[in-house]
């Protein structure tokens, strides 16, 4: 055999071996650096105001992925009234060790969320999901997109057939697009409102602008409270669709935050079938009673219009003050 023939026979094999060797070396270097980062982060802040804890970790995914598996995960988030906490029995993160910064997250087992209420008491919500996963994409060192999906959440306090949350930085405008979808939410009796315990559907499409002010938060360089305090923008609701027991309403509006972090602005609602709603709703709260008074003054054979306004810590139905509104944080 001539040497030229041997070259064309063995050269592809040599190139393949070299590529595989490079991939192996790259994975071990990337995985080793990531493992050191995770071990150092355990018990410390991974972003301003966000602290990570876990009992055990494992790395896998060779040769093209890095799979991080954590047991007994706990994430603490600093908040104004007291720390917020998320606990997960099992958690996993999957990311490629090359290309753009993109990750997929999964959580399984018992999930517990706890926080401090307005009264200073510690509150918690525990549930077991059939599926809980999320994904994120970073562009230029900041979060560009985040998607969350929860299916079949079982809890004594709150249950849901499905829940989806999507956040995307608009590449053509200085804004964040937000979409929330929820189906078949079931509240415990103590969380029951005048409209009952079942929310058949909830749809929300909104936009936060400007997004530039929130860049330090999306880059993980600023605490969320200080970032929101510096944000002087508007939360525009382009679409709201809710079916809560006998209440069926659509709406739109725009809200901002005042200096005390309370909502300020107007939300316009259209309530379908007001004649049915009037016979079903328990008029045991001022807000719902004011809504029904507004509905009953309008023709029964058409969708009723209701304006909710928020100003100086007070909620209004039309011009009627009905309820105090606490700061959001």
N, C-alpha and C positions, 0 to 999 in steps of 0.2 A: 504494500500500500504506500502511496506517495504521501509525503509530509503534509501537502496541501489538503489531501482528503482527510487525514487525521485531524487537522485543524478544524475543519468544518464539522467533524463528528463530535469533537470534545469541547469546542468553544461554547456552544449553547449550554452544555452541562456545567462548565466552569462558571458561566454567567449566572445560571440558576443557583448554584451553590453559594456564590458570592452574595446574591440578593437575599437568600435565606439566612445566611450568616449575619448580614447587616440587619435584617429584621429581628433576629434573635437578640443581637447585641443591643439594638435600640430598645426592645421591649424591656430587657433587664435593667437598662439604664433608667428608662422612664418609670418603670414600676418601682425600682429602688428609690428614686427621688420622691415619688408620690407616697411611698410607704413611710419614709422619714418625715414628710410633711404631715401626714395623718397622725403619726405617733406624737409629734411635737404639738399638734393642735388639740389632742385629747385633754380636756380640762381647761382649755384656754379659748380666747376669742378667735373666731375665724373671720369675723367682720365686726366693725364697731357695734357693740351691744348684743352680739350673738355669740354664745358659748357652746362648744361641742363637748359631749361626754359619750363614751361608749365603754362596754365591758370587754369586748373581744372583737378583733378584726381579722379578715382574711382577704388575700389578693389572689385573683385568678384572671383568666382571659387570654393567656398566651396563645398565639404570638401577636395578634393585631388589636386586641382590646385590653383595657384595664378594668377589671370587675372588682369593686370594693364591697365586701359583705361585712356588715356591722350587726352585732347583737346587743340588745339593751341600749339602744340609742336614746340620748336625751339632748334636746336643744333648748337652751334658755335664751329668751329674748327680753331685753330690758324694756320696761314700759313705765308709764307715768304713775299708775296706781300701784304697781307691784310687778314682779316678773311674770312673764308668760312662759309656758313650758309645754313642749311636745315630747312625748315618750313613745317609742315604737319598739316592740319586741324584736322585730327583724327588719333590716333595711339594707338595700343594695343600690349601688350606683354603677352604671356601665358607660364607658366612654372609649372612643378610639384613641390610640396612642399616636395618631397622625391626623393631618387635616384640620378642619375648623374645630373650634372648641364647642362641642355638643355633648350633652350627657342625658341619660335616661335614668330615672329614679323609681324604685319600687319599695313599698312597705307592706309588711304582712304581720299577722298576729294582732294582739290587742294594741290599740292606739288610744292614748290619753292626752287630752288638751286641758290645761288648767290655767287660770288667770285670776286676777283680783277684781271684784265687782265694784260698782259705785259706792256700795256700803262698806267697803274695806274687807269684806268676807272673801275667803278663798273659794273659788268655784271650779268645777271640773266637768268634763264630758268624755266618757269612755265609749269606744265603739270598736267593732271588729269588721273590717271591710271584706267584701268578696274580692275586690280589686282596688288597689290604690297605687297609681303610678303618675309620674310627671316627667317632663322633659324641658330642657333649657338650651338655648343657643346664645353664645357670647360673640359679639362683634366688636372689635377694637377695644377689648378689655372691659366691656360692659354688657349687661344683660340686654339682649335684643328681643327675645321671645321666651315665654314661659307658658306651659300647658299642663293642666292638672285634670285628672279624671278619677272619680270615685264611683264605684258601683256596689250596690247592695250593702250599705252601711247599716249594721244592726246595733241599736243602743236603746236603753230604757228611756233616755231623755229625748233623743232625736234619731230618726231613721230616714233613709233616703234610698230610692231605687237607683238613682243616678245623679251625679253632680259633675259639672265641667266648668273649669275656669280657664280663660285664655287671656294672655296679655302680650301685646306686640307693639314694639316701637315702630311707628309709621315712618317708612323711609322717605316719604314725600312731604311730610309735615312735622312740625315740632310738637308731637303729641304721642300719647300712649293710647292704644285701642284696647278696650276691655270688653269681654263677653262672658256672661254667666248664664249657665243653663242648669236647671234643676227639675227633676221629675219625681212625683209621688213622695213629697216630704211628709213625715208623720211626727207630730209633736206630742210630748207627754201631757197628761191632763193639767199639770201645774204650769205648763207653758201655753196652755190654751188661751186664745184671744176670743174676742166677741165673734169672730168669723169661724171658730171651730179649731180642730186640731190637724186637719189635712190640707196640704197645699198640693194641688194636683200638678201644677206647673209654674215655673218662674223663669222668665227670660229677661235679660238685661243687656243692652248694648250701650256703651258709654265711651267717652273720650276724656282723658286728662290732658290739659294743655296749660302752660308749656311743659314739655318734657325735659328741656335742657337743665332746668333747676334741679331735677331729680337725678342727673347724671352721677353725682357722687354716691347716691344710694344704689343705683343700678351697677356701679362699679365696685361696690362693696367697700367704700372708703369713708362712709359717713353713717352715723346712727340714723335710723328711720325717723325718730322724733325730731331731730334737728333738721333733717332734710325736709320733712313736711312743714316744719315751722318756717323754713326759708321759701317754701313753695307758695306763691301768691297767684294761683291760677284758678281755673274753673273745671268742674266736673260736669260735663255735658251729657245728659241722658237722651239719646236719640230714640231709644225704644225700650219700653217696659211693658211686659205682658205677664199677668198673674191670674191664676185661677185658684182662689182660696175658699174652699167649701162652696158657698153660694155666691161668693164675690168673684166677678170676672171683670178685670179692668186692664186698660192699656194707658200708657202715659209717656210724657216726655218733659224735659225741663233742664234747668241748670242750677247747680249748687256750688257754693264756695265755702270757705271756712273763715269765721271771724277771728279776732285776736285771742279769744278764749277757746279756740278749736271746736266751736259749735257750728253746725250747718247753717247756711244762710242762702236763701234763694227761693225759687218757685218750682213746684212740680204740678203739672196739669194732668188730670186723670179723666178718662172716659169710662164710665161704669155701665156695663151691659145689663139688661134685664133688671132695671131698678125696682120694678113692681114685685119681682120674686124676692129680691134682696130685702125689701122692706118688711116682709113677713117672716124672714128667717133669722135675721141678725138679732142677737141679744143686746139690747141697748143698755149695757152696764158700764160703759166707759165714756168719758166726755168726748174723746176723739171720734169714736164710732157714732156716738149720738149726734155730733155736729155734722158728720158726713151724711148720716141718714136724713137729718133735717134739711140739708142742702139738696139731697136727692129728691125728697118728697115734694119740694117746691117746684119741680120740673115735670114736664109731661111724662106720663107713665109709659107711653108707647115708643119712647126714643131713649137712646143712650144718654145718661146723665153726665154732666160736666162738673168736676169738683177741682177746686184749686187749693193745693196745700202750700202754705208759705212758712218759711222759717226765718226768724229775725230776733236777734238779741236773746237767744236762749228760749224762745217761745215758738210753739207750733200753732199755726192758724189754719182754719178751714174757712176760706174766703177771708172775711175780716174778723172772724170770731176767734179769739184766743182760746185754746183748748188744753194745752199740755206743755209742761216745761221740757226742754231738751238738754240732756247732759252733754258735756264735752266728749268728743269722740276719742280723745286720748289725753 
